[in-house]
Amino acid sequence: MMHPKLLNAAVEYSVRTGGCIKFDLKAFDEEVHLALTGVSNRRTKENFIRAARRIAERPKIPLVIASTLLVPGYIDADQVSRIADFVAKINPEIPYALLAFAPNFHMCDSQYTSIRHAREAEAAARGAGLDTVRIGNQHLLGL
């Protein structure tokens, strides 16, 4: 939940240096986001929109990229579709990475993201209109 002034400074620096701002869009629905993180996703969405408005300042290298961790039981194709629709309405060329989840820390009793789950999420993101979608952490995908 970065303060907008800090985000603006990070975007300015990234525009000048060729860097990018990566947003971890954990969930579209606030209730799901609260369950996963304990905080609202409103500021994240606002900051994403704010940063994405500046994409035209540096069109050759992506200024803003997005990712979502595919947490089984929480982040399904429906959540991914709504996140991807949110991103595509801003700019369908924003790169979007879907990341495989591995059980760890407070969620060590969860499952690994399955190959099927990842493929369904990828199809949902593309179906929402995003041009560049990839599945990351593929080595973590379970059956």
PLY file of the C-alpha trace (Angstrom):
ply
format ascii 1.0
element vertex 143
property float x
property float y
property float z
element edge 142
property int vertex1
property int vertex2
end_header
0.00 0.00 0.00
2.44 2.58 -1.23
1.61 6.23 -0.66
0.79 7.95 -4.00
3.70 10.41 -3.59
6.17 7.54 -3.24
4.61 5.79 -6.22
4.94 8.96 -8.31
8.63 9.18 -7.37
9.17 5.52 -8.29
7.40 6.01 -11.62
9.48 9.14 -12.37
12.67 7.19 -11.64
11.53 4.24 -13.75
10.62 6.46 -16.69
14.09 8.03 -16.57
16.10 4.83 -16.06
14.21 2.21 -18.06
12.98 0.35 -14.99
9.49 -0.97 -14.43
6.93 -0.93 -11.65
5.63 -4.41 -10.79
2.24 -4.66 -9.16
1.24 -7.82 -7.35
-2.50 -7.87 -7.94
-3.37 -10.57 -5.40
-7.16 -10.63 -5.89
-9.83 -8.58 -7.58
-12.50 -8.98 -4.90
-11.74 -7.06 -1.75
-13.04 -9.90 0.44
-10.61 -12.37 -1.11
-7.79 -9.83 -0.87
-8.59 -9.28 2.81
-8.58 -13.05 3.42
-5.14 -13.40 1.82
-3.46 -10.24 3.10
-5.51 -8.68 5.89
-5.73 -5.36 4.02
-7.87 -3.74 1.35
-6.81 -3.72 -2.30
-8.26 -0.26 -3.02
-4.95 1.59 -2.80
-3.23 -1.03 -4.96
-5.86 -0.62 -7.68
-5.67 3.18 -7.45
-1.87 3.10 -7.66
-1.98 0.70 -10.59
-4.25 3.07 -12.51
-2.07 6.04 -11.55
1.13 4.37 -12.76
-0.46 2.92 -15.91
-1.56 6.40 -17.02
2.13 7.14 -17.62
2.80 4.20 -19.97
2.80 6.42 -23.05
5.83 8.28 -21.71
7.96 5.22 -22.45
6.21 2.95 -24.94
9.07 0.64 -26.01
9.86 -0.88 -22.61
6.96 -1.78 -20.30
6.68 0.75 -17.49
4.05 -1.21 -15.59
3.75 -4.97 -15.25
1.32 -7.05 -13.21
1.39 -10.45 -11.56
-0.95 -12.67 -9.59
-0.07 -15.61 -7.38
-2.38 -18.52 -8.19
-3.29 -19.60 -4.67
-5.49 -22.72 -4.86
-8.86 -22.22 -3.20
-8.56 -18.44 -3.40
-7.39 -17.27 -6.82
-9.24 -19.15 -9.54
-9.92 -18.41 -13.21
-12.81 -16.12 -12.23
-10.59 -13.92 -10.04
-7.90 -13.89 -12.74
-10.48 -12.98 -15.39
-11.64 -9.99 -13.34
-8.09 -8.86 -12.61
-7.18 -9.22 -16.30
-10.31 -7.31 -17.35
-9.32 -4.50 -14.96
-5.81 -4.41 -16.48
-6.99 -4.75 -20.11
-9.40 -1.84 -19.75
-6.44 0.32 -18.76
-4.11 -1.05 -21.45
-4.24 -4.56 -22.99
-0.48 -4.45 -23.66
0.47 -4.45 -19.96
2.38 -7.69 -19.35
0.70 -10.07 -16.88
2.43 -12.96 -15.12
0.52 -15.75 -13.39
2.72 -17.23 -10.71
2.56 -20.78 -9.40
2.00 -21.04 -5.66
4.04 -23.27 -3.36
2.85 -23.98 0.20
4.90 -22.03 2.71
4.82 -20.09 5.97
1.20 -19.52 7.13
-0.18 -21.44 4.16
1.97 -24.55 4.42
-1.14 -26.77 4.47
-2.28 -25.50 1.03
-1.79 -27.22 -2.31
0.66 -26.37 -5.08
-0.90 -24.67 -8.10
-1.82 -27.41 -10.56
-1.02 -27.33 -14.25
-4.75 -27.31 -14.99
-5.34 -24.36 -12.63
-2.53 -22.40 -14.29
-3.76 -23.14 -17.83
-7.35 -22.16 -16.93
-6.10 -18.91 -15.40
-3.96 -18.20 -18.46
-6.96 -18.76 -20.75
-9.10 -16.49 -18.56
-6.51 -13.70 -18.71
-6.22 -13.95 -22.48
-10.01 -14.14 -22.76
-10.27 -10.87 -20.84
-8.24 -9.19 -23.57
-4.63 -9.12 -22.39
-2.01 -9.46 -25.11
0.97 -10.64 -23.04
0.26 -13.35 -20.47
2.75 -15.89 -19.13
2.86 -18.53 -16.45
5.83 -18.04 -14.15
7.40 -20.39 -11.61
6.41 -23.32 -13.81
8.81 -25.58 -11.96
6.45 -25.30 -8.95
3.36 -26.51 -10.80
1.88 -29.68 -9.34
-0.37 -32.25 -10.91
0 1
1 2
2 3
3 4
4 5
5 6
6 7
7 8
8 9
9 10
10 11
11 12
12 13
13 14
14 15
15 16
16 17
17 18
18 19
19 20
20 21
21 22
22 23
23 24
24 25
25 26
26 27
27 28
28 29
29 30
30 31
31 32
32 33
33 34
34 35
35 36
36 37
37 38
38 39
39 40
40 41
41 42
42 43
43 44
44 45
45 46
46 47
47 48
48 49
49 50
50 51
51 52
52 53
53 54
54 55
55 56
56 57
57 58
58 59
59 60
60 61
61 62
62 63
63 64
64 65
65 66
66 67
67 68
68 69
69 70
70 71
71 72
72 73
73 74
74 75
75 76
76 77
77 78
78 79
79 80
80 81
81 82
82 83
83 84
84 85
85 86
86 87
87 88
88 89
89 90
90 91
91 92
92 93
93 94
94 95
95 96
96 97
97 98
98 99
99 100
100 101
101 102
102 103
103 104
104 105
105 106
106 107
107 108
108 109
109 110
110 111
111 112
112 113
113 114
114 115
115 116
116 117
117 118
118 119
119 120
120 121
121 122
122 123
123 124
124 125
125 126
126 127
127 128
128 129
129 130
130 131
131 132
132 133
133 134
134 135
135 136
136 137
137 138
138 139
139 140
140 141
141 142
